[in-house]
Amino acid sequence: MNRFSYARPGSVADAVREVGSSPAAKVLAGGTNLVDLMKYNVERPAHLVDVTRLPGLKEIEETGEGGLRIGALVSNSDVAYDPRVQERYPLLSSAILAGATAQLRNAATTGGNLLQRTRCYYFYDAATPCNKRAPGTGCPAKTGVNRIHAILGTSEHCIATHPSDMAVAMAALEAVIHASGPNGEREIPIAEFHRLPGDTPERDTNLGADEVVTAVTLPTPRFATNYTYLKLRDRLSYAFALVSVAAAFDMEGGTVREARIALGGVAHKPWRVPEAEAMLKGVVPERGAFAMVAERILQGAQGYGGNSFKIELARLAIIRALSQAAAGTPQSQTDKRIQ
């Protein structure tokens, strides 16, 4: 681990100044991802900005019309078990409980979860080439061990996936991220927050290098009854998703008024295709319609040998998740066997 300076600012404004003081500065919150990356010499910050004691970022507050504002330092456990989240946004609660362990959820924060980095084997191994870690060195995952890698939105430079479960549910719920920087505060719709790799795989998000995430807001709830978070992985617990699906319906008289579908484990960001969701509007939900939606969502999917199975796995997962959501029988995160 390299030497670094350390600061513990007392306000968001101070934190922004500290982060902007060095191009090699990193924000430390729960530390569940950053500390590991520092130990592996993947992240080598010259300046560490500890935001854990910033005031006003550890609360979950009402925003009007039933929405909620979740501070960036609220732990994953506190979000998942908050009665308002469980009642109004059970999809989010379920997704969080599908991830990690209880101990990690107690430490991990909302902001940190959104900003966590890929678990690509080559990214974590500083002895191998990796365009995300060292731009221009190559992407050995394309022809190497790539079971966990992306099938959608890839580029010639990177086929890594985003690891978060929470972010997939937030994408389906159309959450908004709040960030503070030298030019003040701004709001970033979650669909615009994470990036596809393109020619700059080293950039995971559109957050400025001198900005700090302060909160996430959830809009007026409409998906508290017909929803599910289905996570498929190599073992039933404590594993990242091969494919996950956050699915939710706003139903009216037996037909779909609005559908939301987001996939995890398949792309560099939570994957949504609004055109596919629109195919279900006004439709009586049934398997045939779900199959057509799955085909649209997976249009252009590409495997790289070791992960080619994900295309069919994702198709079946979408159909199963939509069936669960339509029936109002969400996947249990206690009994993880697929219903």
N, C-alpha and C positions, 0 to 999 in steps of 0.2 A: 504494500500500500504506500502511495506517495505522500509526501508532506503536504499539508494544507493549512490555511488559516481558517479560523472559526469565528462566526459572529452569531449572536442571539438577539436580533432586533426586537424592539418593544412595540412596534406598530407596523401596519401594512406598508405605510410610506417608507419607513426605515428599511423594511425588507426589500422593497423595490430598489431602493438606492444600493443596498448591499449586493443584490443580484446583478445590478447593472454595473457594478464596480469592476468586474472582471469577466472576460469572455469565457473563463473556465470556472465560473461560479455555479454551484448546484444548490437546490433547495432540499433541505432535510426535514421530513415530517415523521411518518412512522418508521421509515428506514427499512421496510421489509424488502424492498427491491434495490434501492441505491446502495445500501451497505454491502449486500452480496456482490453487486457489480464492482464496488471498490475493492473488495477482497480478491476478486478475480482479475484486477487490473484492467477491466473493461471501461469503467468510469474512473477518471483520474482528476477530480476537481482540485483546483488550486485554492478555492475558497468555498467553504461550506456555510450555508445560511440556514440556521436552525429556526424554523418558524413555529415550533410546537407550543410556544407560549404567547402567540399573538392573540390579543383580545378580540372577541366577536366572531371567531371562526369555528366555534365548537357547538353552535346551537342549530336546532331545526326550528324554523319559524314559519308561521302562516303568512301567505302572500295575498290573500283575498281570493274569492271564488274557489276556495278549497285547495289552492296550490300550496306548495311548500318550498321554502328556501333552505337548503342544506349547506351548512358551512363547510369549507374545504377541509377542516381539521376534525370533523365528526368521524368517528371510527366506523368501519364497515359494520361492526356488531351493533352499534347504536342506531345506525340507519335501518338495518334489517329487522330489529326488534322494536322500533318505535311504533306505538299503536296506530298513529296516523298513517305511517307508511304501509303498515300491514293492512289497514282498512281501505286506503285509497289507491295505493300502488303496490298491491301484493306481488305483481310481476317483478318489481325491483327487489323486494324482500327475498323472494324465491331465488332470484339470480345470485344475489350476494351469498345466500346460504349454500348455494351449489359450489362455491369457490373456496379454495384454501382449507385452512383448519380454524377451529374456534380461536386458538391462540393468535394466529395471524390476523384474523378478522378483528380481534381486539386491538391490535396495534396499527393495522393498515388504515389509512385515511381516505376520505372521498376524493380529495384532490390527487393524492398519490396513486390511487387506483386508476384514475383516468390517465395518468402520466407514466404508468409502469411500462417497461420496455419488453421487447419480444423475448421469448424463451428459446429462440433458435440456437441449436447446439453450436453452430459456427460463430455466432455473435458472442457467445459466452466463453469461447476458447480463444484467448488472445494470441495463441500460437498459430492460428489458421487465418487465411484471408477472409475478409468480410466487408462488403461495401457499406453496410450500415455502421460498422465500427470504424473502418478505415476506408473512406471513399476511394474508388479506383482500383482496389485490390482484387475484386471479383466476388462472385457468389457461388461457392462450392456446393451449396445446398441444392442447386439446380440439378446436379448430376450425382450428388452424394446421398447421405442419409436424410430423407425429407418426409418422413411419415407424418410429422406434425405441421407441415408447411401449407402455404396458401394454394388455392385452386382458382381464386377470383381476384381480379385487380392487380395481378402481378406485373412486374416489368423485367427486362433483361438484367436489371441490376439487383433485384431482390425479390424473394418469394417468402419472406417472413410473415408471421401472423401476429395480430394484437392479442394479448393473453387474457384480457379482462372479461369477466362475466358481468359485472356491474354495468360496464359501458354498453354492453349489448342490450340490456333492458332499458337503459337510459336512451339509447338510440331509438328503440321502439316507442318510447314514451315522449320523444322529442324534447328532451331536457335542454336547458340553456346553461352554458358555462359562463361564469363571471370572472373576469381577470382585471387585475390592476397593474398599471405600468406608469412610466414617466409622464405619459400624456393623459393620464386619468384612467377611468374605468371603462370597460367595454364588455359587451355581451357577444358570445360566440355560440350559435346553434350547434348542437353536438354533431350534426351531419357535416359541419364545416370545421370541426375541431381536429379530428384525426385526419391524416393524409394517406393517400396511396403512395407507394414508393417512387414511381416514375423515375426521373433522373437524379433525385435527391433522397435516396433511401435512408440517409443518416437523420433526416427530419421526420419525426413521428407525428408531430402536431403542427398546427398553425399558431400556437402560442409563441409570442415573441420571447427572445432570449432574456429580455429585461422585464418580463411580466410574471406575475404571481397569480395563480388561481385562488380565488377567495370564496367562491360558493357555486352551487348548482341549483337552479330552480326547476321545479316540476310544474307543468301546466295543470289546468283544471282537470281532475281525474274523470275518465270515461271508460276505463278498461279494468274495473275491479272485480268483475264477475267471470267473464269469458276470457281466460288467459292461461298461459303455461310457460314455463322455462324448462326446456328439455336439453339436457347436456349429455352428450355421448363421449366417452373417454376410454382409455385402456384399462382402467380399474374404476370401481364404483365411487371411490372417494379420493380426495387429495391428489387430483391429477388435472392438468389443463385439458380443455376441450379439444377433441378431434373435430367435432361439429357441435355447435349449440344453436338452439332456435328459441328466440323470444317471440311469442305469438299472442295477439290479443284482438278481440272483436268488440265493437260497439254494436249490439244487436237491437233490432226493433221488429217486433211481430214475427219472429222466426227467420228474418233475413238480416244480412250484414249491412249495417249502416256505414261502418268504417272498419278497415282491417289494418293492423300494423304487424310487420314481420321483420325481424332483424336476425342475422346469423353471426355467430362467433366461430373462431377457429378456422375460418376459411379465407381470410383476407387480412390485409395490413391495417384494417379498421373494421368496426362493426358494419356489416353489409346489409344495406337496404335497397330495394328496387321499388320505388313508389308505383311504377306502372303495373307491377305484379299485384300489389295490394289493391289497386283500383279495379282489377279484374274480379274481385269478390264483392264489390259494392252492389247492393241490391239483390244479391244471390242468396238462395237457400244453401247453407254450407253443407257440402257433401264431398266425398272422396274424389270424384271425377274432377270437380272444380279445383280441389287442392292439388291434384296431380298436374293440371295445366299451370297453376301458379308456380309450382316447384320447377317446372321446365323453364318458365320465364326467368325466375330468379337465378337459375344456374346457367342461363344462356352465356356462352363464351367461357365456361369453366374449363380449365386445363390442368391435367395432372402431370407430375414429373417422375413417374415410375413408382416410387415408394409411397406416394400419397394419392395415386390415381383412384384408389378405392373410395376416397372421400366424396367423389362426385355422386356415386350411387348412394352412399351413406347419407349425404346431405339431402338428396331427393326424398329418401324414405323418412328422414328426420323431419323435414318440412311437412310432409303429409301427416305424420303422426302428431306433430305438435299442433297443427291446425285442427286435427280431429279432437285432441284433448281440449283445446280452447273452445271449440264450438260446443262441446258437451259440458263445459264448465267443470271439468275434472282435471285440474292442473297436476303436473308431475310432482310427486312428493319429493322433498329434499331430505327426508328422513329415511324412508324406504325408497332407495334410489333405483330399484328395479323398474324397467320401463313398463308403464301401464298400457 
